[in-house]
Amino acid sequence: MNHSVAACMGVLPREEKKEEVAAAASCQARVEAVCPRSGPFRAGELALAVVRRKHNTTLKLLCRLAAEAVLSSPGGVLPHRDIIGQLPGQVLLASSGARLLLRRPSLDEYVLLMPRGPTIAYPKDISAILMMMDIHPGDTVLESGSGSGAMSLFLSRAVGPKGRVLSYEIRDDHHSLAKKNYRRWRSAWEIGHVDKWPDNVEFILKDISTAAADMKSVTLDAVVLDMLNPQCALPVVHPSLKQGGVCAVYLANITQVIELLDRIRSCKLPFLCERIIEVTHRSWSVLPAKLKHYKSSQMVETQENIEESPQNEYEEIHIQDQAVLKESKYNESLSDAGETNYSVPYIARPSHCQEAHSAFLTKLRKFRPLLS
């Protein structure tokens, strides 16, 4: 048997205990290198609890683990000390018997559940914006409109440790909240992961329209504008944006898009509008059917969201399509199907509750005008 493998399995004799410990440490190091999130929860990192609720919904609760704190849920409380030391992906019981699935939050879940001031740029739109700008590790990107810090976090990950994000915000409360959310995620990440989250975002409390002097000393690979009047920022940022670089603009309605394009035309700014998109997601429900056997025919039924309609998807209540058949009847149907060699029928259709939020993303590319 290979020595290191034997050490990991704990089968070496006692006289080789030192070698066993060293081999086990090496084995653990290799595991962590391959899967940096394989370790148990630690105090100080973020944990996400998923609680099943009525009406086919789940509740997602975000908490920062502390030894003396407790997690409160509709199904009872769960002390943080019972979570610390457990591996993510386990189900724990709250004080009232409710089952809580504990795991580490993804970045998109964090930005949806973190404290907010202004409305955030939603992950579905941020993904499209990152593709629009074609950001690479090491790029320098300017963001105007820090908001609650959602875009800043995704930009930070996209440009990597060798990149740089300049995030401008005119409001002091939004500026402070964005910094707080960024630092909270970054500090929690470093506790629960082997690799460090890059410290590459510079939050600047200033009106971007007055930052012309700042722009003289920087070359920008891309620009993203999430502000009420982005046309006011274009004359300031375009001299620093590299030729062929992309400025992505996040707008709430099509009227703002028209105003933006009209300002570009009237001021003869060196931007070409390449694309205007509205990102929509359509959720689907795929459920096993309930079988009712009759003499002359077989009747297939499903039941979904039969009582009150769920809340908005981004208010911590998240729709999760589930089979809502009574367990005993469903199991009987499966048993009958297995005995008669039938496959279980499924019903596939768009979910009753669809995502309502929408925004318009405008892709502008800087060009060099022809010399007359």
N, C-alpha and C positions, 0 to 999 in steps of 0.2 A: 504493500500500500504506500502511496506517495506520502512523504513526511508531512507536508503542509496540509494535505487533505485529511490525514489522520489527526492532526492537531485540531482542525476545525471540527472533527467528529468526536473529539475527546476520548480517544482510545489508546493514547500513549501511556506507558507505565509511569509510575510516580517519580522515578529518578530523573525523568526527562521533563519535569514540571516546568522548569525555566524555558526550555525550548518550546514546550507546548504553549505557554503564555505568549511568547514572542511570535510563534506561528499564528496563534489565534488573533493577535493584534494585527499582524500583517494581513490575515484573511479578512478581518473586519475593515481594514483600510481599503482593501481592494473592492469590497462590496460598496463602501461609501463612495469610492471614486466612480464606480459604474452607476450607482443609484444614490445620489446625494441626499435624497429625501427618504431614505429607508429607515432612519432612526425614529425613536419614540418622541412623543411630545415633550417639550421642555418648558419650564416657566419662562414667560416673557414672549413666547411666540404666539401667533394667531391660530385659532382653531375655529372650524366651522361645524356647527351642529345642525343636522337635518332632521326635522321632526315631521312625522306624518300627521296630517290633520283631516278634518271632515271635508266632504265635498271634493274629494280627489285632489287635494292640494298638499303641498309641503311647505313648512316654514323653515327658513334658513336663518340661523342665529350666529353672529360673528362675535367672538370674544378674544381678549388677550389674557392668556393664562397667568394666574398668580396663585400661589399656594393657599392663601387665606380667602380667596374669592369663591363665589358660586355662580353657576350658570342657571338663570331662571328661564323656564319655558312653560307653555300651557300645560305640559304634562308633568310639572313638578320641577324641583331644583336638582342640580348635580354639582357637587363640589369640584372645583378645579383640581384638587389634589387627587381625585379619582381619575382625571383625564391625564395628568402629567405622568409620564412613564409608560403610557399605553401607545401602541402603534396605531397610526392613522388607518381608518377603514374599519374600525371595530364598532360594534353596537353596544352601548352602555344603557343601563336602566336609570331613569330619574326617580325621584322620591315617590312619585305617584304611580310608578310602574311603566311610564311611557318609554318607548325605545328611541334612543338618539344615536344616529350615525355620526361619528366624529371623524373628521378628516381635515387636511390643510386646505385653505381656500385657494382657488386659482386667482390670477390677477383680475380677470373680468368679474369674478364674484366679489372680490374686495372692493372694486370701484363702485359696484352697485349697492353695497352695504355700508360703505364708509360714511362718516358724517359729511353732509352736503350743505353748501350755501346756495350757489346758483345751480341750475340744471346742468348735469354733466353731459359730456359727449359720450354717447353710449358705445359699448364695445363693438357692436356691429358696424357702426359708422367709423370708429377709430381704425378698425381693420381695413376698411376700404380706403381711408385717408393714407395709411401707411403704404398701401400698394400704389396709390396715386403718386406719392412722392418718391417711391423707389429708394427708400432709405437703406443705407449700408452701415455696418459697424465702422466707427471712426468719423462719421459725418457730423457736421455742425448744423443744427436745426434751430430756427427761431420759432417760438410759439407766442402769440399775442392773445391773451385771455386765459390766465392760469386757471380761473374758476375754482373748482374743488380739487384739482390736481389729477384728474383721470387721464387726460391726454399726456400730461407730463410724465406719468409713470410708464405709459406704453412707449413714449419716445425715448425715455431713459433706457429701457430694455433694448429698443431697436438699434440705437447708436452704439451701445456697449461701453466698456470702460475707457476706450480710447476716443470716444465721441463726446459731444458737448451739446447741451440743450439750454437755450436762453429763453426763459419764460417770463414775459412781461405781463403785469397786471396793474390796473389803475386803482382798484379798490383795496384798501388796507385789510378789510375783513376777509376778502377772498384770497388775498396774498398770504395772509397768516394761515388760513385753513388749508390751502394747497401745500404749503411747506409742512404743516403738521401731518397731513395724510401721507405725504411722500416719506417723511422721516419715520412714521409709524410702520409703514410697510417695509422700509429698508431695514430698520432695526430688528423687526420680527423675522425677516428673511434670513438674516445673518445668524440668528439663534438656531433656526431649524434646518439650515442648509450648510453644506460644506463650502460652496462657492459664495462669494460676496456679491451683493447687489451694488452696481456701480454708483458712486457719488458724483454724478455728472450733470446735475441740473442746477442752474443758477437762477433763483427766483428774484426778479427785479421789480420793485414797486415803482412803476413809472408809466405814464401815458406814452404808448408807442409812437404817437404822432409827434412827440417832443424829443425823440431819441435819435435824431439824425446824427448827432455827434458820436453817439455810441456805435453807430453802424459803420463809421469810417474805418474802424480798426478791426473789422471782422469780415470774413468771407463766408457766406451762407450756402450750404448745399441744398437746403429746402426751407420753406416757410409754411406755417399753418396758422390761419387766422380764425379764431372763434370769438367774435366780438360783434357788437351791435352795428357798427359802421366800419366794416373792413376797408372800404374805399379810402378812408382817411389814412390808413397805414401803408397802402401801396406805394405812394410817392417816397416814403421814408425808407422802406425795406428794399425796394427793387434795385438801387445802386449796389447793394452788398450781395444780392443774390447772383450766383454764378450764371453765366450764359447757358441757356437750356435748362436751368433749374426750375422746379415746380413750386408754385404757391397754391396750397389747397385751402379752400375757404368753406367753413361750416356755417350754414345759414338755416334759419328756422322756417322761412317761407319763400315762395317763388318771387314775390315782390322785391325782396332784398336782393335776389339774384339779378333781377332786371336793373335795379339801381346800381349795383356793382358794375355790371357790363356797360351801362351808360356812362359811368364815371371814367372807366378805362378808355372808352371811345372818345369822349369829349376832352379828356386831358392828354390823349395820345400817349398813353403809357405803353411800354414795350411788353405787352402780355397778349398771348393768344389763348382764347378759351377753347380748350380741347374737349372738355366733357362736362356735362351736368347730370348728376345721377341722384336718385332717391333710393336708398337701400331699404328693402323690405324683406322680412322673413315670414314665411308661412309655416306655422306649426301643424303637424299632422298627428292624428290619433290612430294607432294600430292596436286593436284590442281583440283578444280571443272572444269568440261569440258564445252565447249561452244556447245550448241545444234543447229543444222541446220536441219530443218524439210523439207523433200522432200516427194513427192507423194509415192515413192516406198520404201524408206528407211530413216533411221535416221542416220545422220553423226555426229560423236563425234570428236571434235578437241581441242587441247590445244596449247598454245603458250607461250614459256618461254625463256627469255634471247634472244630476237629476234634481238637485235642490237649488239653493241660491247660487247666483253666479259669483265666481271668485273675484278677488280684488285685482287691481292692475298688476301686471307681471313684475314690475320693478319696485314694488312696495314690500319687499322681503317675502311676499307670498308668491310662490312660484308654482305654476301649473305643472303637474306631472301626470301624464296619462297612465292610468292604471286600470286593471280589470276590476270592475265594481260589482261583479257577480258575487252572490253569496258563496263563501268558500266551499260549503258542503255540496251545493248544487253543481258548482264548477268542477269539483273533483269527481263527482259522479259522471258528469259529461265526459271528462277525460278518460275515466275508467271504461265507460261504455264505448268510447271511440277506440280505445286500445284493444278491447276484447273483440270488436268487430272489424279491426284493421282499418278504420277510417282515420283520415287526417283531421285535425281540429281546424274548423274554419275560422278565419279572421275577417274583421271588418276594418277597412282603411278609409279614412275620410279626414278632411281638414278639421282641426280642433275648433270647438265652439268659441274659445277665447283666443283671440289673436292679438299680437303686439300692436299697440296703437301709435307709439311714438314714431315720428318720421322727421327727417331733415334733408336738406338739399346740399350736396357736396359739389363744389365747382373746382375744376382743375384748370389752373392758369399756368402757362409755360412762358418763361422769359425768352425773348428773341432779340437779335441784334438788327435794328432797322437798316435797310439799304441806304447807302450814302447817295445823296442826290448830286 
